[in-house]
Amino acid sequence: MIRAEWQVAPTLHPWDTILVVQRGADGRLAVLPRWPEDLLPPLPAGARYAPEGRIRQVPVRGRERRVLAAEVPW
């Protein structure tokens, strides 16, 4: 989905930089406080999911903002 919308190739990122978000019933995105083991594979040995330390206060560019605000079929 991101590849098609942003027209970029997929990239690899270290585990300590990943955030998992979920769209709520109200349509807003929220960062999940815990790794969703029921939705995603388990983290590799030694990896830790700590989203509160990964969020940067940097404005989102226009193209990314449009993608994040769009209706997602899932």
C-alpha positions as CSV (number, residue, x, y, z in Angstrom):
1,M,0.0,0.0,0.0
2,I,2.7,2.5,0.9
3,R,4.8,1.6,-2.1
4,A,1.8,2.4,-4.5
5,E,0.7,5.6,-2.7
6,W,4.1,7.1,-2.1
7,Q,5.6,5.6,-5.3
8,V,8.8,4.6,-3.5
9,A,10.7,1.3,-3.3
10,P,10.4,-0.6,0.0
11,T,13.2,0.0,2.5
12,L,14.5,-2.0,5.5
13,H,14.6,-0.4,8.9
14,P,16.2,-1.5,12.2
15,W,13.7,-3.0,14.7
16,D,14.4,-0.1,17.1
17,T,13.0,2.4,14.7
18,I,9.6,0.8,13.9
19,L,6.2,2.1,15.2
20,V,3.0,0.1,14.8
21,V,-0.1,2.2,14.3
22,Q,-3.8,1.3,14.0
23,R,-6.8,3.2,12.7
24,G,-9.5,3.5,15.3
25,A,-13.3,3.5,14.7
26,D,-13.2,7.3,14.5
27,G,-10.7,7.1,11.6
28,R,-7.7,8.4,13.6
29,L,-4.4,6.7,13.8
30,A,-2.9,5.7,17.1
31,V,0.5,4.3,18.0
32,L,0.1,0.9,19.6
33,P,1.8,0.8,23.1
34,R,2.6,-2.9,22.8
35,W,3.8,-5.1,19.9
36,P,0.6,-6.7,18.4
37,E,1.6,-10.4,18.5
38,D,-1.8,-11.4,17.3
39,L,-1.3,-9.4,14.1
40,L,2.4,-9.4,13.4
41,P,5.1,-12.1,13.7
42,P,7.0,-12.0,17.0
43,L,9.9,-9.7,17.4
44,P,13.3,-11.3,16.9
45,A,15.4,-12.3,19.9
46,G,16.9,-9.3,21.6
47,A,14.5,-6.8,19.8
48,R,12.4,-4.5,22.0
49,Y,9.3,-2.5,21.0
50,A,9.4,0.9,22.8
51,P,7.3,3.3,20.7
52,E,7.4,6.2,23.2
53,G,11.1,6.7,22.5
54,R,10.7,6.6,18.7
55,I,8.4,9.4,18.0
56,R,10.0,12.6,16.6
57,Q,8.3,15.9,16.6
58,V,8.8,16.7,12.9
59,P,6.1,17.9,10.7
60,V,4.7,15.4,8.2
61,R,5.1,16.5,4.5
62,G,2.0,17.1,2.4
63,R,2.2,13.9,0.3
64,E,2.6,11.7,3.4
65,R,-0.2,13.6,5.2
66,R,-2.6,12.8,2.3
67,V,-1.8,9.1,2.5
68,L,-2.2,9.0,6.2
69,A,-5.6,10.8,6.0
70,A,-6.9,8.6,3.2
71,E,-9.4,5.9,3.7
72,V,-7.7,2.5,4.0
73,P,-9.5,-0.6,2.9
74,W,-8.2,-2.7,5.8
